[in-house]
Amino acid sequence: MHETLNVLQAFVAGVLLGTMFFGGLWWTVQKGISCKRPAIWFLGSLFFRTSIATAGFYLVCVGHWERLPVCLVGFVIARLIVTRCTRQTDRPTCLAQEASHAPYSR
């Protein structure tokens, strides 16, 4: 019972870490495309998100390697959830609008 609770906690921690990582990535892209210095924005976000995720994996799995695969499964499931929640299918992107005005050539 105790080990099942630890595995469940590792899974939930993986989902939370993945939600933070991929949600932060989505937020960074949304904010970074309109800022004056996007390289600093994207690199800072990458460093911050990776540091938090790595520290979270370490804290979840310290001394028990069996929790790492469960935490990683939660991380991947969070990626799927964030991707589905942030999908924008009802409005075209800027690239799609620009491509529609491209001249036709053969």
Backbone torsions as a table, in degrees:
resi	resn	phi	psi	omega
1	MET	NA	-43.5	-178.9
2	HIS	-65.5	-41.0	179.5
3	GLU	-68.1	-36.2	176.9
4	THR	-63.0	-39.7	177.6
5	LEU	-65.0	-39.8	177.4
6	ASN	-64.6	-39.4	178.5
7	VAL	-67.7	-40.8	177.9
8	LEU	-64.4	-39.9	176.8
9	GLN	-64.2	-38.2	177.5
10	ALA	-64.9	-39.4	178.2
11	PHE	-64.6	-46.6	179.6
12	VAL	-62.9	-41.0	177.5
13	ALA	-62.3	-39.3	177.5
14	GLY	-64.1	-40.9	177.3
15	VAL	-63.9	-42.9	179.4
16	LEU	-66.1	-41.9	177.7
17	LEU	-64.5	-41.9	178.6
18	GLY	-66.4	-39.2	177.7
19	THR	-63.7	-42.1	177.9
20	MET	-65.0	-44.5	-176.0
21	PHE	-67.1	-53.4	-175.4
22	PHE	-78.6	-30.9	172.3
23	GLY	-66.2	-39.5	175.3
24	GLY	-65.1	-36.1	176.0
25	LEU	-63.6	-45.3	179.2
26	TRP	-62.2	-44.0	180.0
27	TRP	-64.0	-39.9	179.0
28	THR	-62.3	-43.3	178.9
29	VAL	-64.1	-42.4	179.8
30	GLN	-62.2	-42.3	-178.6
31	LYS	-83.6	-33.7	-174.0
32	GLY	-71.3	-27.0	-178.0
33	ILE	-73.6	-14.2	-178.3
34	SER	-113.7	4.9	-179.0
35	CYS	-92.7	166.6	-176.2
36	LYS	-76.8	-30.6	-179.0
37	ARG	-126.1	79.1	-175.3
38	PRO	-67.8	-29.5	-178.7
39	ALA	-62.1	-43.7	178.8
40	ILE	-65.0	-41.1	180.0
41	TRP	-60.7	-49.6	-177.2
42	PHE	-69.3	-41.5	179.2
43	LEU	-67.6	-40.3	176.9
44	GLY	-63.0	-42.3	178.6
45	SER	-65.2	-42.5	178.7
46	LEU	-60.1	-46.7	179.9
47	PHE	-62.2	-45.9	-178.7
48	PHE	-64.2	-49.5	-177.9
49	ARG	-64.1	-41.5	179.6
50	THR	-67.2	-39.5	178.6
51	SER	-63.2	-44.8	179.8
52	ILE	-64.7	-44.7	-178.9
53	ALA	-64.7	-43.3	-179.8
54	THR	-65.0	-44.0	177.9
55	ALA	-63.9	-38.7	178.1
56	GLY	-64.1	-43.8	176.8
57	PHE	-61.6	-40.9	179.6
58	TYR	-63.3	-46.6	-178.3
59	LEU	-65.9	-35.6	179.1
60	VAL	-69.6	-38.4	-169.3
61	CYS	-103.6	4.6	-175.9
62	VAL	-57.5	118.2	178.4
63	GLY	80.0	-7.0	-178.8
64	HIS	-137.5	91.7	-176.9
65	TRP	-65.6	-19.6	-178.2
66	GLU	-65.6	-22.3	-179.5
67	ARG	-78.7	-22.8	-176.7
68	LEU	-61.5	-48.2	178.6
69	PRO	-61.1	-37.4	179.5
70	VAL	-66.9	-41.1	178.0
71	CYS	-64.8	-40.0	178.1
72	LEU	-66.0	-36.3	176.3
73	VAL	-63.5	-43.4	176.3
74	GLY	-62.0	-37.5	178.5
75	PHE	-62.7	-45.1	-180.0
76	VAL	-68.2	-39.7	177.7
77	ILE	-63.1	-38.3	176.3
78	ALA	-63.1	-35.8	176.4
79	ARG	-60.6	-44.9	178.7
80	LEU	-62.9	-41.4	-179.2
81	ILE	-66.9	-46.5	-179.6
82	VAL	-65.0	-39.9	178.2
83	THR	-61.7	-42.8	179.4
84	ARG	-68.4	-39.8	-178.1
85	CYS	-72.1	-27.9	-176.2
86	THR	-100.1	4.3	179.4
87	ARG	-66.7	135.4	-179.2
88	GLN	-118.7	93.2	-177.1
89	THR	-99.2	-14.0	-173.9
90	ASP	-87.7	-14.9	179.1
91	ARG	-132.7	140.8	-178.5
92	PRO	-73.5	155.0	178.0
93	THR	-82.0	170.5	178.6
94	CYS	-62.5	-37.3	179.8
95	LEU	-66.7	-37.3	178.5
96	ALA	-66.9	-36.8	178.3
97	GLN	-68.5	-40.4	178.5
98	GLU	-67.3	-38.7	-178.4
99	ALA	-65.6	-29.7	-179.2
100	SER	-71.0	-16.3	179.8
101	HIS	-101.5	4.5	-179.6
102	ALA	-71.7	143.2	179.4
103	PRO	-71.1	150.2	-179.4
104	TYR	-89.8	127.0	178.7
105	SER	-139.4	150.2	178.8
106	ARG	-118.5	NA	NA
